Amino acid sequence: MASKPAFDILTTDCAELQGLLAAHKTTSVDIVEAHLAQIERHNSNGLNLNAIITTTPRDVLLSIARRLDEERAQGAIRSPLHGIPITIKDNIMTGPEFQMPTSVGSAALKSAVAQKNAPVVDMLVKAGAIIIGKANLSEMAGWKGFGITTGWSAVGGQTQSPYIIGGVKPGEKLLGHTTPAGSSSGSAAGVAAGFSPLALATETDGSIVQPANRASLYGLKATVGLIPTEGTAPWSSLTDSIGGMARTPQDLAALLGILLNDTDFSDSLTGSWEGQRVGFVDPTLWTFVPFICDPDPVLIEQQHRALADAADIIAKSAGTVEQPVPLTSMDELVLDGEDALDQLWNHDFEKAWNVYLTGYKDTDIKSLVDIVEFNKKNPDIALPSAYPGQQLLEGALKDTLSDEIYALGVKTIRDAARVNGIDKTLSEFDLDVIIGPMDGRIPTIAAAAGYPVGTMPLGYSSTNGRAFGACIITGAGQEDKILKAMSAWHVTMTKRKPPPQLL
C-alpha cells in the first residue's frame, strides 16, 4: 500500500508543492504517484467521475518524474511548474512519446495518435510540467450535438461533478444545475477532485470558464491569438483560444506565464484591491434563458446577494467600484436576424477540422465528412439514445455563407462586443475589469470580442451544493489585470471549498 502523501491532494496548490519539493519533504515521483492513486480511486471507481479519458503510462510518468527530480537535485529548476502534474484536455494533441490517443471524445478517433505535440504541450514539457493524462470533454468540444455543454463523450462517457451527489440527472438541460458544464468538463472536475492541481484546456465560448465555475476553480481563457492553437481541435480562429484552471490565481498565473512566452505575472499578484477599478454589471440582465437552464429562484437570489457582498468587500478594501455598468447584450450579435456567432462558427468549422485531422499519424478519418459517416455507421457507440444528434456537424457540411456575408458578420460581432461593448464600458467608467454572474452569456460577449475572460469562486448553491462563481472580463492582452483582480479576490472573498464528497 502506498504511503500517505506529504500534502492534501484536494487543496495543496502548485506553489505549495514547490515549497515541499524545495524542502525535500516530497518528490515529483511521490506527487505523481499520489495523483495517479486519486485517479484510480475516483475516475472509474468510487465517485465514477469520468474526468480522465486516459493517463500517460505509469512507467513513462515515473521516468519523467525521476529525471525532473534529478534536475532539481542538481539545482536546475525549469519553471514554477517543474515536476508538477497537469492534465491536458483530450482535444489537444500529444505526441507518440506519451503513448496516448487524442480522441476529442469521438469514437471515430478513439485510438488516433497525433504525429507530434501541440506547441502548447511542448511549452509545458520544456517548463518541466508532467502530462499526467488527457481529460474528458463534451464530444468534439460540443459540436457533436446535444451533449454540447454536458460533458458527455462517446469515449469518456458522462463527466460527473464532484460537488453533486447522485450525478447528472437524465434529460438535464444544456447547463442544468447538476451538469459539470462543458466542454472542458473533465479538466475542471479533475482539478477539483485531486487528479491534478492544474489543467490545460481550450475555449471557444465558455468552454473553460463554465466548467471551472461549476468546480469552484479559477479559470482563464487568454486573448484570442496570443497563444498558438495549432494542434488543438478547432471551432473558429475568430474565438478559439487556450487557457487553464487552477485552485489559486498564483498557479493560474504560472501556467499562463509559460504559455505567454515566459511572461512574469508576479507583480500582478498583489492580493490587494488598492488602486483597482472594478465595474459590476446588473446581474438581473445576465442570466440563462429557460431553454438552457431551468431557473432556480433560490440560487439566483443567492448569486445576486453574493455579487453584491463582493462589491461591498472591494469598496471597503481600497478598491473603486462602479455599478451597475452597461455591457453589450446578446441581441447585438445578430446577422440577418439569426445568431451571428453560430453562422460564423458554422462557416469556419469544416475547413478548420480538415486541417486539424492532418495532424494524426495513422487514421482512416481524414475529414469531417468521415466523422459524420462513421457516426452514422456506428450509431450504437457514436449516437446513443441519450445523445443521438450530430446536427451541428451535418449543418457545418451544408454551410452556404458567402465570403461577403462572413466579413459582415465578423465586423458585426467585433463592433458590438469590442467598440460598442467591452472597450466602451472600460473607457467610459475608467475600469480595469468588469465583473458579473458566471451563469449567463458574458463569456459569449468576450468570445465575440476575442478578449480574455475568467471565472472566480463565489459560493455554493443552497439547493444542491453545486459551485457558482463570478465572471471577469477586460480588454485585449490584459490578462495581468484579470490575474491582479483574482489575486485580491482570493485573499478577500470566502475561501473555496473542496468537494464535500471527497473529504
Phi, psi and omega in degrees: 000135181293145179288156180294131181294162182275020182207163177275117185298336185267340188235336184291127182265177184297320180298319179292322176298321177297323177296319178294322178294317181295328181272005179061030178268350175203175177228165177296328175299314179298320181295316178297314180301319182295319181286324174298321179295321178293321176298317179298322182291321194229004178277300177253358176237186175055245180283353180050057185286338181052038182274337182242128177281315179205153176250154171300136180309140186303319181295326177292315180300314183292327176296316178296315182297319179297318180298320179290326175296320179295319177299318180298317180298333179269005177086012181257107179247116187288322185190176175297347179255013179302118177078015183254132178289147176214142174265152180241128177303139188280029166244011178249124188291132171242139187285176183303333183298337179269352175054040177228140171291166167242093192273339188054020180077000185268134177299331180294336183242019187306322183249011185285127181251134180287154178291328183201170177292146166297150179308323181294328177291318177300322178299317181291320178298315178299326181280356178089008175288151184251116181283100188276336180178177181252129186272145177293163186200166168296128190309133182052037180058029174106350186278355181291324181155237191293341179276021191307320182233011185269347181082028177257142172216155181294337181267315185264349183078200182270113173296137178249148175279130178290352180269345187255119176286129178096344174080186183296134178282139176302137180076014181302143178290174187312311178235045178302165191285355175251353181284151177282354185072170185206177011270345184276049186295312181294327178300313183289312180300323181294317178293318180296326185270000178085022176280337173193156179276356190205151178220140172259131184214178180236158177213136167257306178211093175083001189291336173265308191289327179293310177296322177298321176302316183284351182245012178057048181239166167270128180227149181210127170260127182282161175310135179302129178097348182282327184242135182297132180257005176306137179080012175241138184300129191262159159246295182203139178294346178293329189227348182290138174203178183245155176189199183203178180224144180203170179274345181221153175298327180298316178293320179297320178295322178297317180294311181297325179300319178294316183290336180257050173057048176060040174291136179261112181263009187301326180292340180276343185272063186280335184071014184229147176271355183303126178084353181271138179247119190237129175255136176249130175282166174287112186295338180292342180269354185231089178212159181288141176284156188303330182287343177271319184203129177299130179297136174243098184305324180295314180292318180301315178296320179297317179296316180298317180294320180294321177294320178296319178296321179297318178298319179296318180297317180298314181298326181276355183246033175075010174268164176250128183244131172244127179200146350278149175253147182281160176206142178315136178268165178299337181296342180275346183265063186233139177229119182052042175080000180237166179304118184293317182297317179303318181292320180291317177299316181301322181291323185275337197297307186299312181299317181294320180291323179296326174290315181303318183295341177291349181278356179272155181284292185227106176205147177282350181274107184248349185206168176297325176302319180298321179294314179300316181291322176301314181299320179294323182280342182232057186295332182297327179256330186263335183227062182292166186300328181289327181224072190276349192264151167223037183301325182293320178293314181295325178295323179295331179284346182252012183302134179233015182294127180284159178300324180294315180290325177300313180299321177295321179296319178298314179298321181298310183289323180292316179298316183292315186274330180265285189302310183260009183239256187298312181301317182296315181293317179299318183288312185297327183253006179051056186257154170270317182217163175238135183237143177201185180291144178283331179280074181184192187256020177301320177301331179291324176296317178297321178297315180298328178279335188079023185259162180290151178214143181223172175224150182225139181300139182231325181179191183222134184299130176285349178281309182221006174087356181293147181285152171219155185221186177251143177266141180225131181226162175201192184278175183301134175069017183249041177302330180299325180290322177295315180295325178295316178294320178299320182294323177289320177302316183298327182278324191258340183264172178303134184292143175294152180243140173290163182301123181302329181296339184260355182285000000 
